[in-house]
Every structure is written in C-alpha cells, then in structure tokens.
Amino acid sequence: QPQSHILRLSIHALTKDTGDHHPGHPRLLYVFHLPMSTAFASPSLLGASRPTREAGARALTMRAGGAGHSAGLGRRRVLEAGAAVAAAAAAAGVAAPGAAIAAPPPDGLAAMVEPFKDLQKGYSIYRPSGWNEFTASPDNYDIKWQDIIQPLEYVTVVTSPVRRGKTIRDLGSLVDVGMKMAKIRDSKLVAAAEKEVDDVLVYTFELKSAKAHQITALCITKSKMYSVNANCSEKRWPRREKLYRGVVDSFRPSLRG
C-alpha cells in the first residue's frame, strides 16, 4: 500500500484574536512538511474525509477550548491536543517536532529515492521510489522494497538482537567477515570497505555470483545488528549499480537526519 512520507511536523500557536473563538484559547497550527514527490497525505492524520492532492506543506488548524470553559482548561487542552498529534505522528513513523530533517538524497538520485525512517528500530535510509513494500517476514527481513517488474531486484533491512557491548569487530576483520558471507551466499567477494556513520563502524561488501550482484552493509549498535542488502540481477547491474550503491550508502543507524 503506498505510503506518504512526512519529513517534519511543526506546531505553532496562533495568538492573534481572529474573533471567532474565546480569548485565552489559542489556535494551534499543525504543519506537515512532505516531499515534493508525495502525491497523497494520510486522510486519517489530517482529519480529511478523502485524500487531496497537494505538493509542499499541508496545514490543519485546531481550536483548543470552547464556550463556557475556563482559560486554564483551554491551555490544558492545548497541551493535550499537541500530545495527541505527536503520538499520531510517532505511530505513523513521523519525526516529532524538533527532530532532524532527513539528510539530502544521494547525488543524482533525488528523483529515484525517498526518505524512510523506522523510529522503533532507530535507523534511516533512502528507499527506491515506487517499489512494492513488504514488512515483517520472520527470519527473512524487517522490511523489503522490491521492483514491481524485476522480482530479483530488491532491498531489505534486517535487525537482530546481539549481546550488549558487542561491536562489528567482534564478528571478525573486514575481510574475514566478507569471506564468510561470500561462502554462505555461494558468491565471490568483489570488494570490501569500512566507514564510520554517526560514530558507528559499518562494514560494506560487494558480492557477485553467476546470476546476482549484491551489496550488503553491516553494523552493530544499540545491542542490534543491522544488515542492509541490495540485490540485482547480474545482467542489469551495470544500469542499476548507481541506485543500489546510493541506497545502501544512505543507511544511517540513527535518526539524527
């Protein structure tokens, strides 16, 4: 099911008296910032009866308090309304007010990817735009994006718990881990690299077999092991390499932006 990705939610208090509400009962303005590629906003989140097509920011004004209520009650409802929207945003995977905005997309891929954040698992990534999304296949992946035409082209993110304090180095050196992975996948290790992302060491491997080309990123943080896997047919690899490298390289094991 297609999903809209909200980059940021901001809440503003409108103190100017518009004449249609009681003094001391301010209006709140909730502004949802969406990527330009987003076609529809969630009607349940916006309180609309049906989706409406717009680009840029969407705003919904809610009035706190009502006739016969004290100013103190109005202020309490202002806070309750803000908390309710923040909870709805968190449930929808939206970054709360003040959270970092997603980092810029990989170079040359702005029209091919869109930001994705998993607030519960604590990571962000740029996913391929327009691909089918599948969630929670036990022992296989936490989330999967698959090309709608080419079933051998997909990206998965897998998380698994590890002992507290364990690091990627505990699995072995970069080359050792890469060779083990190549053996398990019946592939050849083409390249291996390591880098730090948000103060977390990430191993990246490129694997090749007769039919498939793969890029995998591995890291351990917050007592979780993250595995990001991009798979492509060997025949189509030359045309798709830039996309897959960009998607895997965009993975961040945090929500800093």
C-alpha atoms as an extended CHARMM CRD file, in Angstrom:
* protein
*
       257  EXT
         1         1  GLN       CA              0.0000000000        0.0000000000        0.0000000000  PROA      1               0.0000000000
         2         2  PRO       CA              1.5300000000        3.3600000000       -0.9830000000  PROA      2               0.0000000000
         3         3  GLN       CA              2.5460000000        5.4670000000        1.9660000000  PROA      3               0.0000000000
         4         4  SER       CA              3.1880000000        9.2070000000        2.2910000000  PROA      4               0.0000000000
         5         5  HSD       CA              6.4320000000       10.0970000000        3.9960000000  PROA      5               0.0000000000
         6         6  ILE       CA              6.2800000000       13.1860000000        6.1900000000  PROA      6               0.0000000000
         7         7  LEU       CA              9.6510000000       14.8260000000        6.5720000000  PROA      7               0.0000000000
         8         8  ARG       CA              8.7920000000       17.0700000000        9.5050000000  PROA      8               0.0000000000
         9         9  LEU       CA              5.8930000000       18.0900000000       11.7440000000  PROA      9               0.0000000000
        10        10  SER       CA              5.8880000000       21.5250000000       13.3640000000  PROA      10              0.0000000000
        11        11  ILE       CA              3.3650000000       23.0150000000       15.7960000000  PROA      11              0.0000000000
        12        12  HSD       CA              2.7060000000       26.7570000000       16.0330000000  PROA      12              0.0000000000
        13        13  ALA       CA              0.4920000000       28.6850000000       18.4600000000  PROA      13              0.0000000000
        14        14  LEU       CA             -1.5410000000       31.4450000000       16.8060000000  PROA      14              0.0000000000
        15        15  THR       CA             -2.0660000000       34.1810000000       19.3860000000  PROA      15              0.0000000000
        16        16  LYS       CA             -3.8090000000       36.7220000000       17.1750000000  PROA      16              0.0000000000
        17        17  ASP       CA             -7.5140000000       37.0680000000       18.0000000000  PROA      17              0.0000000000
        18        18  THR       CA             -9.4940000000       36.1330000000       14.9010000000  PROA      18              0.0000000000
        19        19  GLY       CA            -12.8190000000       36.9870000000       16.5580000000  PROA      19              0.0000000000
        20        20  ASP       CA            -14.3300000000       33.5060000000       16.3140000000  PROA      20              0.0000000000
        21        21  HSD       CA            -13.0170000000       31.9760000000       19.4990000000  PROA      21              0.0000000000
        22        22  HSD       CA            -12.7120000000       32.8790000000       23.1500000000  PROA      22              0.0000000000
        23        23  PRO       CA             -9.7140000000       34.9530000000       24.3490000000  PROA      23              0.0000000000
        24        24  GLY       CA             -7.1150000000       32.8370000000       26.0640000000  PROA      24              0.0000000000
        25        25  HSD       CA             -7.9940000000       29.8240000000       23.8980000000  PROA      25              0.0000000000
        26        26  PRO       CA             -5.2480000000       29.9610000000       21.2450000000  PROA      26              0.0000000000
        27        27  ARG       CA             -5.3930000000       28.1070000000       17.9630000000  PROA      27              0.0000000000
        28        28  LEU       CA             -2.7270000000       25.5680000000       17.1120000000  PROA      28              0.0000000000
        29        29  LEU       CA             -1.3930000000       25.2610000000       13.5910000000  PROA      29              0.0000000000
        30        30  TYR       CA             -0.0220000000       21.8250000000       12.6950000000  PROA      30              0.0000000000
        31        31  VAL       CA              2.1690000000       21.9250000000        9.5780000000  PROA      31              0.0000000000
        32        32  PHE       CA              3.1150000000       18.6720000000        7.8460000000  PROA      32              0.0000000000
        33        33  HSD       CA              6.1210000000       19.0470000000        5.5200000000  PROA      33              0.0000000000
        34        34  LEU       CA              6.0140000000       16.4920000000        2.7030000000  PROA      34              0.0000000000
        35        35  PRO       CA              8.4960000000       15.6610000000       -0.0610000000  PROA      35              0.0000000000
        36        36  MET       CA              7.5090000000       17.1400000000       -3.4190000000  PROA      36              0.0000000000
        37        37  SER       CA              7.0700000000       13.6410000000       -4.8370000000  PROA      37              0.0000000000
        38        38  THR       CA              4.3990000000       12.7780000000       -2.2890000000  PROA      38              0.0000000000
        39        39  ALA       CA              1.0220000000       12.5480000000       -4.0170000000  PROA      39              0.0000000000
        40        40  PHE       CA             -1.3530000000       11.9720000000       -1.0960000000  PROA      40              0.0000000000
        41        41  ALA       CA             -1.4230000000       12.8120000000        2.5780000000  PROA      41              0.0000000000
        42        42  SER       CA             -2.8940000000       10.4370000000        5.1180000000  PROA      42              0.0000000000
        43        43  PRO       CA             -6.5810000000       11.3690000000        5.4980000000  PROA      43              0.0000000000
        44        44  SER       CA             -6.7190000000        9.8800000000        8.9930000000  PROA      44              0.0000000000
        45        45  LEU       CA             -3.8250000000       12.0300000000       10.1710000000  PROA      45              0.0000000000
        46        46  LEU       CA             -5.1440000000       15.2120000000        8.5900000000  PROA      46              0.0000000000
        47        47  GLY       CA             -8.7650000000       14.5330000000        9.5520000000  PROA      47              0.0000000000
        48        48  ALA       CA             -9.9000000000       14.7200000000        5.9220000000  PROA      48              0.0000000000
        49        49  SER       CA            -12.7330000000       12.6320000000        4.5250000000  PROA      49              0.0000000000
        50        50  ARG       CA            -10.6660000000       11.7110000000        1.4690000000  PROA      50              0.0000000000
        51        51  PRO       CA             -7.1190000000       12.2750000000        0.1850000000  PROA      51              0.0000000000
        52        52  THR       CA             -6.4080000000       15.5560000000       -1.5660000000  PROA      52              0.0000000000
        53        53  ARG       CA             -3.5450000000       16.1490000000       -3.9630000000  PROA      53              0.0000000000
        54        54  GLU       CA             -1.0950000000       18.8720000000       -2.9910000000  PROA      54              0.0000000000
        55        55  ALA       CA              2.6680000000       19.4860000000       -3.0550000000  PROA      55              0.0000000000
        56        56  GLY       CA              4.7030000000       21.0990000000       -0.2870000000  PROA      56              0.0000000000
        57        57  ALA       CA              3.2830000000       21.7630000000        3.1930000000  PROA      57              0.0000000000
        58        58  ARG       CA             -0.1980000000       20.8980000000        4.4590000000  PROA      58              0.0000000000
        59        59  ALA       CA             -1.7150000000       22.7110000000        7.4000000000  PROA      59              0.0000000000
        60        60  LEU       CA             -4.5130000000       21.8190000000        9.7730000000  PROA      60              0.0000000000
        61        61  THR       CA             -5.7580000000       24.3370000000       12.3340000000  PROA      61              0.0000000000
        62        62  MET       CA             -7.3510000000       23.0250000000       15.5150000000  PROA      62              0.0000000000
        63        63  ARG       CA             -9.0970000000       25.1470000000       18.1310000000  PROA      63              0.0000000000
        64        64  ALA       CA             -8.3950000000       24.4710000000       21.7940000000  PROA      64              0.0000000000
        65        65  GLY       CA            -11.2030000000       25.0390000000       24.3130000000  PROA      65              0.0000000000
        66        66  GLY       CA            -14.7530000000       26.1880000000       23.7180000000  PROA      66              0.0000000000
        67        67  ALA       CA            -17.6570000000       28.2200000000       25.0860000000  PROA      67              0.0000000000
        68        68  GLY       CA            -18.0780000000       28.0680000000       28.8170000000  PROA      68              0.0000000000
        69        69  HSD       CA            -14.6110000000       26.6530000000       29.5210000000  PROA      69              0.0000000000
        70        70  SER       CA            -12.0210000000       28.4290000000       31.5840000000  PROA      70              0.0000000000
        71        71  ALA       CA             -8.7380000000       29.6980000000       30.1580000000  PROA      71              0.0000000000
        72        72  GLY       CA             -6.9310000000       27.1240000000       32.3020000000  PROA      72              0.0000000000
        73        73  LEU       CA             -8.9310000000       24.2970000000       30.7350000000  PROA      73              0.0000000000
        74        74  GLY       CA             -8.1720000000       25.7330000000       27.2910000000  PROA      74              0.0000000000
        75        75  ARG       CA             -4.4490000000       25.7040000000       27.9900000000  PROA      75              0.0000000000
        76        76  ARG       CA             -4.6630000000       22.1110000000       29.2120000000  PROA      76              0.0000000000
        77        77  ARG       CA             -6.4560000000       21.0980000000       26.0320000000  PROA      77              0.0000000000
        78        78  VAL       CA             -3.7820000000       22.8640000000       24.0000000000  PROA      78              0.0000000000
        79        79  LEU       CA             -1.2040000000       20.5980000000       25.6020000000  PROA      79              0.0000000000
        80        80  GLU       CA             -3.4180000000       17.5230000000       25.2180000000  PROA      80              0.0000000000
        81        81  ALA       CA             -4.0080000000       18.3040000000       21.5520000000  PROA      81              0.0000000000
        82        82  GLY       CA             -0.3010000000       18.7090000000       20.9360000000  PROA      82              0.0000000000
        83        83  ALA       CA              0.4520000000       15.4230000000       22.6830000000  PROA      83              0.0000000000
        84        84  ALA       CA             -2.2420000000       13.6320000000       20.6710000000  PROA      84              0.0000000000
        85        85  VAL       CA             -0.8190000000       14.8510000000       17.3750000000  PROA      85              0.0000000000
        86        86  ALA       CA              2.7160000000       13.9370000000       18.4300000000  PROA      86              0.0000000000
        87        87  ALA       CA              1.5170000000       10.4280000000       19.3290000000  PROA      87              0.0000000000
        88        88  ALA       CA             -0.2660000000       10.0780000000       15.9930000000  PROA      88              0.0000000000
        89        89  ALA       CA              2.8550000000       11.2470000000       14.2050000000  PROA      89              0.0000000000
        90        90  ALA       CA              5.0120000000        8.7210000000       16.0460000000  PROA      90              0.0000000000
        91        91  ALA       CA              2.5650000000        5.9100000000       15.2260000000  PROA      91              0.0000000000
        92        92  ALA       CA              2.7530000000        6.8640000000       11.5620000000  PROA      92              0.0000000000
        93        93  GLY       CA              6.5510000000        6.8830000000       11.6060000000  PROA      93              0.0000000000
        94        94  VAL       CA              6.7450000000       10.6890000000       11.5190000000  PROA      94              0.0000000000
        95        95  ALA       CA              9.5760000000       12.5670000000       13.1670000000  PROA      95              0.0000000000
        96        96  ALA       CA              8.3640000000       14.6050000000       16.1340000000  PROA      96              0.0000000000
        97        97  PRO       CA              8.7180000000       18.4070000000       16.2240000000  PROA      97              0.0000000000
        98        98  GLY       CA             12.3510000000       19.3940000000       16.6270000000  PROA      98              0.0000000000
        99        99  ALA       CA             13.6650000000       16.1300000000       15.1650000000  PROA      99              0.0000000000
       100       100  ALA       CA             16.2960000000       16.3400000000       12.4670000000  PROA      100             0.0000000000
       101       101  ILE       CA             15.1650000000       16.5800000000        8.8660000000  PROA      101             0.0000000000
       102       102  ALA       CA             16.2880000000       13.7830000000        6.5580000000  PROA      102             0.0000000000
       103       103  ALA       CA             19.7330000000       14.2360000000        5.0380000000  PROA      103             0.0000000000
       104       104  PRO       CA             19.8670000000       15.1720000000        1.3430000000  PROA      104             0.0000000000
       105       105  PRO       CA             19.3440000000       12.2460000000       -1.0520000000  PROA      105             0.0000000000
       106       106  PRO       CA             22.3570000000       10.5890000000       -2.6870000000  PROA      106             0.0000000000
       107       107  ASP       CA             23.8600000000       12.5510000000       -5.5620000000  PROA      107             0.0000000000
       108       108  GLY       CA             21.9270000000       12.1750000000       -8.7930000000  PROA      108             0.0000000000
       109       109  LEU       CA             19.1970000000       10.0300000000       -7.2270000000  PROA      109             0.0000000000
       110       110  ALA       CA             16.7010000000       12.6210000000       -5.9560000000  PROA      110             0.0000000000
       111       111  ALA       CA             14.0550000000       11.5080000000       -8.4610000000  PROA      111             0.0000000000
       112       112  MET       CA             14.6190000000        7.8020000000       -7.7540000000  PROA      112             0.0000000000
       113       113  VAL       CA             14.5380000000        7.5890000000       -3.9510000000  PROA      113             0.0000000000
       114       114  GLU       CA             12.5760000000        8.8500000000       -0.9700000000  PROA      114             0.0000000000
       115       115  PRO       CA             13.4360000000        9.0350000000        2.7500000000  PROA      115             0.0000000000
       116       116  PHE       CA             12.3810000000        6.3240000000        5.1600000000  PROA      116             0.0000000000
       117       117  LYS       CA             12.7660000000        6.2200000000        8.9490000000  PROA      117             0.0000000000
       118       118  ASP       CA             11.9990000000        3.4270000000       11.3780000000  PROA      118             0.0000000000
       119       119  LEU       CA             11.5040000000        5.1320000000       14.7280000000  PROA      119             0.0000000000
       120       120  GLN       CA             11.2180000000        1.8610000000       16.6360000000  PROA      120             0.0000000000
       121       121  LYS       CA             14.3620000000        0.2630000000       15.1850000000  PROA      121             0.0000000000
       122       122  GLY       CA             16.2460000000        3.5690000000       15.1310000000  PROA      122             0.0000000000
       123       123  TYR       CA             17.5600000000        3.9270000000       11.5850000000  PROA      123             0.0000000000
       124       124  SER       CA             17.0160000000        5.9070000000        8.4070000000  PROA      124             0.0000000000
       125       125  ILE       CA             17.6040000000        5.1390000000        4.7350000000  PROA      125             0.0000000000
       126       126  TYR       CA             16.6580000000        6.3440000000        1.2800000000  PROA      126             0.0000000000
       127       127  ARG       CA             14.4220000000        3.6970000000       -0.2860000000  PROA      127             0.0000000000
       128       128  PRO       CA             13.7540000000        3.2780000000       -4.0300000000  PROA      128             0.0000000000
       129       129  SER       CA             10.6480000000        5.2270000000       -5.0410000000  PROA      129             0.0000000000
       130       130  GLY       CA              7.6090000000        3.3860000000       -6.3830000000  PROA      130             0.0000000000
       131       131  TRP       CA              8.7050000000       -0.1010000000       -5.3550000000  PROA      131             0.0000000000
       132       132  ASN       CA              6.4510000000       -2.5450000000       -3.5350000000  PROA      132             0.0000000000
       133       133  GLU       CA              6.9260000000       -2.6060000000        0.2250000000  PROA      133             0.0000000000
       134       134  PHE       CA              6.6900000000       -5.7270000000        2.3850000000  PROA      134             0.0000000000
       135       135  THR       CA              7.0740000000       -5.7880000000        6.1500000000  PROA      135             0.0000000000
       136       136  ALA       CA              7.9650000000       -8.2680000000        8.8430000000  PROA      136             0.0000000000
       137       137  SER       CA              8.8050000000      -11.6120000000        7.2590000000  PROA      137             0.0000000000
       138       138  PRO       CA             10.1330000000      -13.6190000000       10.2450000000  PROA      138             0.0000000000
       139       139  ASP       CA             13.7430000000      -14.8020000000        9.8620000000  PROA      139             0.0000000000
       140       140  ASN       CA             13.9910000000      -13.0350000000        6.4810000000  PROA      140             0.0000000000
       141       141  TYR       CA             13.6820000000       -9.2680000000        6.8460000000  PROA      141             0.0000000000
       142       142  ASP       CA             12.1050000000       -6.4610000000        8.8090000000  PROA      142             0.0000000000
       143       143  ILE       CA             11.2160000000       -4.5690000000        5.6460000000  PROA      143             0.0000000000
       144       144  LYS       CA             11.6700000000       -5.1910000000        1.9450000000  PROA      144             0.0000000000
       145       145  TRP       CA             11.3320000000       -3.0000000000       -1.1440000000  PROA      145             0.0000000000
       146       146  GLN       CA             11.0120000000       -4.8580000000       -4.4360000000  PROA      146             0.0000000000
       147       147  ASP       CA             10.9280000000       -3.6130000000       -8.0070000000  PROA      147             0.0000000000
       148       148  ILE       CA              7.4100000000       -4.0650000000       -9.3660000000  PROA      148             0.0000000000
       149       149  ILE       CA              8.7000000000       -5.5020000000      -12.6640000000  PROA      149             0.0000000000
       150       150  GLN       CA             12.0140000000       -7.1560000000      -11.7900000000  PROA      150             0.0000000000
       151       151  PRO       CA             11.4750000000       -9.5180000000       -8.8020000000  PROA      151             0.0000000000
       152       152  LEU       CA             15.2150000000      -10.1690000000       -8.4460000000  PROA      152             0.0000000000
       153       153  GLU       CA             15.7760000000       -6.5030000000       -7.6860000000  PROA      153             0.0000000000
       154       154  TYR       CA             15.1120000000       -5.6660000000       -4.0580000000  PROA      154             0.0000000000
       155       155  VAL       CA             16.4610000000       -4.0030000000       -0.9270000000  PROA      155             0.0000000000
       156       156  THR       CA             15.9910000000       -5.4210000000        2.5710000000  PROA      156             0.0000000000
       157       157  VAL       CA             16.7590000000       -4.2500000000        6.0930000000  PROA      157             0.0000000000
       158       158  VAL       CA             17.2040000000       -6.8690000000        8.7990000000  PROA      158             0.0000000000
       159       159  THR       CA             17.7910000000       -6.2760000000       12.5130000000  PROA      159             0.0000000000
       160       160  SER       CA             18.6300000000       -8.8510000000       15.1440000000  PROA      160             0.0000000000
       161       161  PRO       CA             19.4870000000       -8.5590000000       18.8420000000  PROA      161             0.0000000000
       162       162  VAL       CA             23.0800000000       -9.0300000000       19.9890000000  PROA      162             0.0000000000
       163       163  ARG       CA             24.8370000000       -9.0810000000       23.3240000000  PROA      163             0.0000000000
       164       164  ARG       CA             25.1450000000       -5.6770000000       24.9760000000  PROA      164             0.0000000000
       165       165  GLY       CA             28.5150000000       -4.0670000000       24.2320000000  PROA      165             0.0000000000
       166       166  LYS       CA             29.2170000000       -6.2220000000       21.1890000000  PROA      166             0.0000000000
       167       167  THR       CA             30.7060000000       -4.4720000000       18.1270000000  PROA      167             0.0000000000
       168       168  ILE       CA             31.1430000000       -5.3320000000       14.4700000000  PROA      168             0.0000000000
       169       169  ARG       CA             34.8200000000       -6.0640000000       15.1940000000  PROA      169             0.0000000000
       170       170  ASP       CA             33.7160000000       -8.9600000000       17.3800000000  PROA      170             0.0000000000
       171       171  LEU       CA             32.4830000000      -10.7140000000       14.2300000000  PROA      171             0.0000000000
       172       172  GLY       CA             35.9770000000      -10.5650000000       12.7370000000  PROA      172             0.0000000000
       173       173  SER       CA             38.0280000000       -8.3300000000       10.4860000000  PROA      173             0.0000000000
       174       174  LEU       CA             36.5110000000       -6.7060000000        7.4140000000  PROA      174             0.0000000000
       175       175  VAL       CA             37.9660000000       -9.2960000000        5.0480000000  PROA      175             0.0000000000
       176       176  ASP       CA             37.1830000000      -12.2690000000        7.3110000000  PROA      176             0.0000000000
       177       177  VAL       CA             33.5130000000      -11.2880000000        7.6130000000  PROA      177             0.0000000000
       178       178  GLY       CA             33.3270000000      -10.6540000000        3.8650000000  PROA      178             0.0000000000
       179       179  MET       CA             34.7940000000      -14.0590000000        3.0190000000  PROA      179             0.0000000000
       180       180  LYS       CA             32.4000000000      -15.8250000000        5.3930000000  PROA      180             0.0000000000
       181       181  MET       CA             29.4560000000      -14.0170000000        3.8560000000  PROA      181             0.0000000000
       182       182  ALA       CA             30.5710000000      -14.8740000000        0.3280000000  PROA      182             0.0000000000
       183       183  LYS       CA             30.8390000000      -18.5540000000        1.2620000000  PROA      183             0.0000000000
       184       184  ILE       CA             27.3710000000      -18.6140000000        2.8460000000  PROA      184             0.0000000000
       185       185  ARG       CA             25.8490000000      -16.9530000000       -0.2210000000  PROA      185             0.0000000000
       186       186  ASP       CA             27.8550000000      -19.0290000000       -2.6870000000  PROA      186             0.0000000000
       187       187  SER       CA             29.3000000000      -15.8470000000       -4.1570000000  PROA      187             0.0000000000
       188       188  LYS       CA             32.6200000000      -14.1650000000       -4.8120000000  PROA      188             0.0000000000
       189       189  LEU       CA             33.7670000000      -11.2480000000       -2.6620000000  PROA      189             0.0000000000
       190       190  VAL       CA             34.4230000000       -8.4170000000       -5.1260000000  PROA      190             0.0000000000
       191       191  ALA       CA             35.1430000000       -5.5590000000       -2.7190000000  PROA      191             0.0000000000
       192       192  ALA       CA             35.0360000000       -4.6770000000        0.9720000000  PROA      192             0.0000000000
       193       193  ALA       CA             35.1760000000       -1.3350000000        2.7300000000  PROA      193             0.0000000000
       194       194  GLU       CA             34.5440000000        0.1560000000        6.1570000000  PROA      194             0.0000000000
       195       195  LYS       CA             33.4970000000        3.6080000000        7.3130000000  PROA      195             0.0000000000
       196       196  GLU       CA             32.0480000000        5.3610000000       10.3390000000  PROA      196             0.0000000000
       197       197  VAL       CA             28.4570000000        6.5830000000       10.1640000000  PROA      197             0.0000000000
       198       198  ASP       CA             27.1630000000        8.5480000000       13.1610000000  PROA      198             0.0000000000
       199       199  ASP       CA             30.0860000000        7.1790000000       15.2140000000  PROA      199             0.0000000000
       200       200  VAL       CA             29.1900000000        3.5910000000       14.2850000000  PROA      200             0.0000000000
       201       201  LEU       CA             31.5710000000        1.3890000000       12.2790000000  PROA      201             0.0000000000
       202       202  VAL       CA             29.9020000000       -0.0280000000        9.1560000000  PROA      202             0.0000000000
       203       203  TYR       CA             31.2490000000       -2.8650000000        7.0030000000  PROA      203             0.0000000000
       204       204  THR       CA             30.1850000000       -2.8130000000        3.3330000000  PROA      204             0.0000000000
       205       205  PHE       CA             30.6200000000       -5.7550000000        0.9630000000  PROA      205             0.0000000000
       206       206  GLU       CA             30.0950000000       -6.2570000000       -2.7530000000  PROA      206             0.0000000000
       207       207  LEU       CA             29.3430000000       -9.8350000000       -3.7730000000  PROA      207             0.0000000000
       208       208  LYS       CA             28.9110000000      -11.4250000000       -7.1670000000  PROA      208             0.0000000000
       209       209  SER       CA             27.5650000000      -14.7500000000       -8.4210000000  PROA      209             0.0000000000
       210       210  ALA       CA             26.5830000000      -16.1070000000      -11.8130000000  PROA      210             0.0000000000
       211       211  LYS       CA             23.0800000000      -14.6390000000      -11.5710000000  PROA      211             0.0000000000
       212       212  ALA       CA             23.1470000000      -11.9050000000       -8.9430000000  PROA      212             0.0000000000
       213       213  HSD       CA             25.0950000000       -8.8820000000       -7.7870000000  PROA      213             0.0000000000
       214       214  GLN       CA             24.7490000000       -7.8030000000       -4.1580000000  PROA      214             0.0000000000
       215       215  ILE       CA             25.8260000000       -5.0060000000       -1.8280000000  PROA      215             0.0000000000
       216       216  THR       CA             25.4960000000       -5.5230000000        1.9190000000  PROA      216             0.0000000000
       217       217  ALA       CA             26.1630000000       -3.1440000000        4.7980000000  PROA      217             0.0000000000
       218       218  LEU       CA             26.6100000000       -4.4980000000        8.3420000000  PROA      218             0.0000000000
       219       219  CYS       CA             26.9340000000       -2.7140000000       11.6600000000  PROA      219             0.0000000000
       220       220  ILE       CA             26.2250000000       -3.2390000000       15.3570000000  PROA      220             0.0000000000
       221       221  THR       CA             24.9250000000       -0.5690000000       17.7220000000  PROA      221             0.0000000000
       222       222  LYS       CA             22.3140000000       -0.2170000000       20.4600000000  PROA      222             0.0000000000
       223       223  SER       CA             22.5020000000       -4.0050000000       21.0260000000  PROA      223             0.0000000000
       224       224  LYS       CA             21.2660000000       -4.6160000000       17.4680000000  PROA      224             0.0000000000
       225       225  MET       CA             22.9310000000       -5.8630000000       14.3250000000  PROA      225             0.0000000000
       226       226  TYR       CA             21.7240000000       -4.0630000000       11.2070000000  PROA      226             0.0000000000
       227       227  SER       CA             22.0290000000       -5.6660000000        7.7920000000  PROA      227             0.0000000000
       228       228  VAL       CA             21.1160000000       -3.7290000000        4.6460000000  PROA      228             0.0000000000
       229       229  ASN       CA             21.0460000000       -5.8450000000        1.4930000000  PROA      229             0.0000000000
       230       230  ALA       CA             20.6310000000       -4.7790000000       -2.1200000000  PROA      230             0.0000000000
       231       231  ASN       CA             20.1720000000       -7.5000000000       -4.7310000000  PROA      231             0.0000000000
       232       232  CYS       CA             20.2010000000       -7.1270000000       -8.5210000000  PROA      232             0.0000000000
       233       233  SER       CA             20.4540000000       -9.4960000000      -11.4680000000  PROA      233             0.0000000000
       234       234  GLU       CA             23.9830000000       -9.6100000000      -12.8330000000  PROA      234             0.0000000000
       235       235  LYS       CA             22.6790000000       -8.7310000000      -16.2950000000  PROA      235             0.0000000000
       236       236  ARG       CA             21.1110000000       -5.4750000000      -15.1130000000  PROA      236             0.0000000000
       237       237  TRP       CA             23.8420000000       -4.4980000000      -12.6580000000  PROA      237             0.0000000000
       238       238  PRO       CA             25.6400000000       -2.0030000000      -14.9640000000  PROA      238             0.0000000000
       239       239  ARG       CA             22.4120000000        0.0150000000      -15.3030000000  PROA      239             0.0000000000
       240       240  ARG       CA             21.3700000000       -0.2400000000      -11.6520000000  PROA      240             0.0000000000
       241       241  GLU       CA             24.6780000000       -0.0020000000       -9.8120000000  PROA      241             0.0000000000
       242       242  LYS       CA             24.3800000000        3.7190000000       -9.0080000000  PROA      242             0.0000000000
       243       243  LEU       CA             20.9300000000        3.2860000000       -7.4510000000  PROA      243             0.0000000000
       244       244  TYR       CA             21.9260000000        0.3550000000       -5.2640000000  PROA      244             0.0000000000
       245       245  ARG       CA             25.1550000000        1.9120000000       -4.0850000000  PROA      245             0.0000000000
       246       246  GLY       CA             23.3200000000        5.1270000000       -3.2580000000  PROA      246             0.0000000000
       247       247  VAL       CA             20.5840000000        3.3520000000       -1.2900000000  PROA      247             0.0000000000
       248       248  VAL       CA             22.9860000000        1.2400000000        0.7760000000  PROA      248             0.0000000000
       249       249  ASP       CA             25.3560000000        4.1670000000        1.3820000000  PROA      249             0.0000000000
       250       250  SER       CA             22.4240000000        6.2860000000        2.5950000000  PROA      250             0.0000000000
       251       251  PHE       CA             21.7420000000        3.9520000000        5.5310000000  PROA      251             0.0000000000
       252       252  ARG       CA             22.2880000000        5.5360000000        8.9280000000  PROA      252             0.0000000000
       253       253  PRO       CA             21.9830000000        3.5540000000       12.1910000000  PROA      253             0.0000000000
       254       254  SER       CA             20.4310000000        6.5490000000       13.9390000000  PROA      254             0.0000000000
       255       255  LEU       CA             17.7280000000        9.1720000000       13.4850000000  PROA      255             0.0000000000
       256       256  ARG       CA             19.9890000000       12.1960000000       13.5040000000  PROA      256             0.0000000000
       257       257  GLY       CA             18.8800000000       13.1230000000        9.9870000000  PROA      257             0.0000000000
